[in-house]
């Protein structure tokens, strides 16, 4: 089977098993077909996307309470599930993207599937399964802005995954303080992988920006409520961003931005 059909199957799958089906390392990418912008993912009934206003996720401090920790783990797993779907989505939406870009999407998709399984296992250790709580479409809600491979790299890699360089560490510290070292280790692994994912997005921004400054191209690739304020947490981890290859000017500009929640409120 061609990569296009495997990716399309992941987006439209109505079971977790379908979402987590691995893409073989040597899958053919010869028959890419026309661009296909899938409007929404397939989902089992218990994972249908709910309104953000109806879903409450505890802050990192909730890690102290195992019941709240389970809700946090569920929300983190939902982020990974959406990332799986959207990296697969990009493979069918942008068939003319460079081969190396598409190979990178496949590699990151595999990482997101692995992250989901890690969170799923931690959720099971807390007596829950994925689907016990309602989920939002936090990433899918911005699908209309993902108009090109560059926009995808800026929105998924340099905004959502960039922000997770801070959030994963915040949650890891909170889990460790609560005595849940295993959850902290999962978050540490996610953080390490996010550095590579941000590096991937940064390298393609550098390749595609031409003579324009990286910061300006990044900002022009999306519109509010997305943007730099959503690409960081309350405390900016500059070391992680240097490890991802971001240039000093980009990091300095990000440090000047006031971080904001999805609602637009300050963090």
C-alpha positions as CSV (number, residue, x, y, z in Angstrom):
1,X,0.0,0.0,0.0
2,X,1.2,3.5,-0.7
3,X,2.0,6.1,2.0
4,X,-0.9,8.2,0.9
5,X,-3.5,5.5,1.6
6,X,-1.8,4.6,4.9
7,X,-1.9,8.2,6.1
8,X,-5.5,8.7,4.9
9,X,-6.4,5.6,6.8
10,X,-4.9,6.9,10.1
11,X,-6.8,10.2,9.8
12,X,-10.1,8.6,9.1
13,X,-9.8,5.5,11.3
14,X,-12.7,5.1,13.8
15,X,-10.6,3.1,16.3
16,X,-7.5,3.7,18.3
17,X,-5.9,0.7,16.7
18,X,-6.4,2.3,13.3
19,X,-4.8,5.5,14.6
20,X,-1.8,3.7,16.0
21,X,-1.2,1.4,12.9
22,X,2.6,1.8,12.2
23,X,3.8,3.0,8.8
24,X,6.4,0.6,7.5
25,X,9.9,2.2,7.1
26,X,10.2,1.4,3.4
27,X,6.6,2.2,2.3
28,X,6.2,3.4,-1.3
29,X,5.6,7.2,-1.8
30,X,5.4,7.1,-5.6
31,X,1.6,7.5,-6.0
32,X,0.9,10.7,-4.1
33,X,-2.4,11.6,-5.8
34,X,-4.1,15.0,-5.7
35,X,-4.1,17.2,-2.6
36,X,-6.7,16.0,-0.1
37,X,-7.7,18.3,2.8
38,X,-9.7,16.1,5.2
39,X,-12.0,18.3,7.2
40,X,-12.2,16.2,10.4
41,X,-10.8,13.0,11.8
42,X,-12.6,9.7,12.1
43,X,-13.1,8.9,15.8
44,X,-14.8,6.2,17.9
45,X,-17.9,7.5,19.7
46,X,-16.1,8.1,23.1
47,X,-13.5,10.2,21.4
48,X,-15.6,12.6,19.4
49,X,-14.4,16.2,19.8
50,X,-16.2,18.2,22.4
51,X,-16.3,22.0,22.9
52,X,-13.3,23.4,24.7
53,X,-15.7,25.1,27.1
54,X,-17.1,21.8,28.3
55,X,-13.7,20.2,29.0
56,X,-11.8,21.1,32.1
57,X,-8.1,20.1,32.4
58,X,-6.4,20.7,35.8
59,X,-3.2,22.7,35.9
60,X,0.2,21.1,36.5
61,X,-0.3,21.5,40.2
62,X,-3.1,18.9,39.9
63,X,-0.4,16.3,39.6
64,X,-0.5,16.1,43.4
65,X,-3.9,14.5,43.3
66,X,-4.0,11.1,41.4
67,X,-7.6,11.8,40.2
68,X,-6.5,15.1,38.7
69,X,-3.3,13.5,37.4
70,X,-5.4,11.1,35.4
71,X,-7.3,13.9,33.7
72,X,-4.0,15.6,32.9
73,X,-2.6,12.4,31.4
74,X,-5.8,12.0,29.3
75,X,-5.4,15.6,28.0
76,X,-1.8,15.0,27.1
77,X,-2.7,11.8,25.3
78,X,-5.3,13.7,23.4
79,X,-2.7,16.2,22.2
80,X,-0.6,13.2,21.0
81,X,-3.6,11.7,19.2
82,X,-4.3,14.9,17.4
83,X,-0.6,15.2,16.4
84,X,-0.8,11.6,15.0
85,X,-3.8,12.6,12.9
86,X,-2.4,15.9,11.7
87,X,1.0,14.6,10.7
88,X,-0.9,12.0,8.7
89,X,-3.2,14.7,7.4
90,X,-0.2,16.7,6.1
91,X,0.9,13.7,4.0
92,X,-2.3,13.7,2.0
93,X,-2.8,17.5,2.1
94,X,0.6,18.3,0.6
95,X,1.5,15.6,-1.9
96,X,4.0,17.9,-3.7
97,X,6.1,18.6,-0.6
98,X,9.7,17.6,-0.8
99,X,10.5,14.0,-0.3
100,X,12.7,14.7,2.8
101,X,10.0,16.8,4.3
102,X,7.5,13.9,3.9
103,X,10.0,11.4,5.3
104,X,10.3,13.7,8.3
105,X,6.5,13.8,8.8
106,X,6.5,10.0,8.8
107,X,9.2,9.8,11.4
108,X,7.5,12.3,13.7
109,X,4.1,10.6,13.2
110,X,5.7,7.4,14.6
111,X,7.0,9.4,17.6
112,X,3.6,10.8,18.3
113,X,2.1,7.3,18.2
114,X,4.7,6.1,20.7
115,X,4.0,9.1,22.9
116,X,0.3,8.3,22.9
117,X,1.0,4.8,24.0
118,X,3.2,6.0,26.8
119,X,0.5,8.3,28.1
120,X,-2.1,5.5,27.6
121,X,0.0,3.2,29.8
122,X,0.3,5.8,32.5
123,X,-3.4,6.4,32.3
124,X,-4.0,2.6,32.8
125,X,-1.7,2.7,35.8
126,X,-4.2,5.2,37.3
127,X,-7.2,3.0,36.7
128,X,-8.5,4.7,33.5
129,X,-8.5,4.1,29.8
130,X,-8.4,6.6,27.0
131,X,-11.9,7.8,26.3
132,X,-13.0,8.0,30.0
133,X,-13.0,11.8,29.7
134,X,-14.1,14.2,27.0
135,X,-11.5,15.5,24.6
136,X,-11.1,18.8,22.7
137,X,-10.0,19.5,19.2
138,X,-7.3,21.9,20.3
139,X,-5.1,21.3,17.2
140,X,-7.8,20.5,14.7
141,X,-9.5,23.9,15.5
142,X,-6.8,25.7,13.6
143,X,-6.9,23.5,10.5
144,X,-8.0,26.4,8.3
145,X,-4.6,28.1,8.8
146,X,-2.5,25.2,7.7
147,X,-2.4,26.2,4.0
148,X,1.1,25.0,3.1
149,X,4.0,22.8,4.3
150,X,5.6,26.0,5.7
151,X,2.4,26.9,7.6
152,X,2.3,23.3,8.9
153,X,5.9,23.5,10.1
154,X,5.3,26.9,11.8
155,X,2.0,26.0,13.4
156,X,2.6,22.4,14.5
157,X,6.4,22.4,15.0
158,X,7.3,26.0,15.9
159,X,4.1,26.8,17.9
160,X,2.5,23.7,19.5
161,X,5.6,21.5,19.8
162,X,7.7,24.5,20.6
163,X,5.4,25.3,23.6
164,X,5.8,21.7,24.7
165,X,9.5,22.3,25.3
166,X,8.2,24.2,28.3
167,X,5.1,22.4,29.3
168,X,6.6,18.9,29.3
169,X,9.2,20.0,31.7
170,X,6.6,21.8,33.9
171,X,4.5,18.6,34.1
172,X,7.5,16.4,34.7
173,X,8.6,18.5,37.6
174,X,5.1,18.4,39.1
175,X,4.8,14.6,38.6
176,X,8.2,14.1,40.2
177,X,7.3,16.3,43.2
178,X,4.1,14.2,43.6
179,X,6.2,11.0,43.8
180,X,5.2,9.7,40.3
181,X,8.6,9.2,38.8
182,X,7.3,6.9,36.0
183,X,5.0,9.7,34.7
184,X,7.9,12.1,35.0
185,X,10.2,9.8,33.0
186,X,7.5,9.7,30.2
187,X,7.4,13.5,30.1
188,X,11.2,13.7,30.0
189,X,11.2,11.4,27.0
190,X,8.5,13.5,25.3
191,X,10.6,16.6,25.9
192,X,13.7,15.0,24.4
193,X,11.7,14.0,21.3
194,X,10.1,17.5,21.0
195,X,13.6,19.0,20.7
196,X,14.1,16.9,17.5
197,X,10.6,17.8,16.2
198,X,11.2,21.5,16.7
199,X,14.6,21.2,15.0
200,X,12.8,19.6,12.0
201,X,10.4,22.5,11.7
202,X,13.1,25.1,12.2
203,X,15.3,23.6,9.4
204,X,12.4,23.8,6.9
205,X,11.6,27.3,8.0
206,X,15.2,28.2,7.3
207,X,15.1,26.5,3.9
208,X,11.8,28.2,2.8
209,X,12.2,31.7,4.3
210,X,14.4,33.0,1.5
211,X,16.0,36.3,2.4
212,X,13.3,37.3,4.9
213,X,14.0,37.1,8.7
214,X,12.9,33.8,10.3
215,X,10.9,35.6,12.9
216,X,8.9,37.6,10.4
217,X,8.2,34.5,8.2
218,X,7.1,32.6,11.2
219,X,4.7,35.4,12.3
220,X,3.3,35.8,8.8
221,X,2.5,32.1,8.6
222,X,-0.4,32.3,11.0
223,X,-2.9,34.8,12.5
224,X,-4.4,35.2,16.0
225,X,-5.1,33.5,18.2
226,X,-2.1,31.5,17.0
227,X,1.4,33.1,17.1
228,X,4.4,33.5,19.4
229,X,2.3,33.8,22.6
230,X,1.1,30.2,22.1
231,X,4.7,29.0,21.3
232,X,5.9,29.1,24.9
233,X,5.0,28.5,28.5
234,X,5.2,30.8,31.5
235,X,8.9,30.0,31.9
236,X,10.9,29.9,28.7
237,X,13.4,27.1,28.4
238,X,16.1,28.7,26.3
239,X,18.5,25.6,26.6
240,X,15.9,23.4,24.8
241,X,15.5,25.8,22.0
242,X,19.2,26.2,21.5
243,X,19.4,22.4,21.4
244,X,16.7,22.5,18.7
245,X,18.8,24.9,16.6
246,X,16.7,28.0,16.9
247,X,18.8,31.1,16.3
248,X,19.5,33.6,19.1
249,X,17.4,36.3,17.6
250,X,14.3,34.0,17.3
251,X,14.8,32.9,20.9
252,X,15.2,36.4,22.2
253,X,12.1,37.6,20.4
254,X,10.1,34.7,21.8
255,X,11.4,35.6,25.3
256,X,9.9,39.0,24.9
257,X,6.4,37.7,24.2
258,X,3.9,37.4,27.0
259,X,2.7,33.7,27.0
260,X,-1.1,33.3,26.6
261,X,-3.6,30.5,27.0
262,X,-5.8,29.2,24.1
263,X,-8.5,31.5,25.5
264,X,-6.2,34.5,25.1
265,X,-5.8,35.1,28.8
266,X,-2.2,35.5,30.1
267,X,-0.6,32.3,31.6
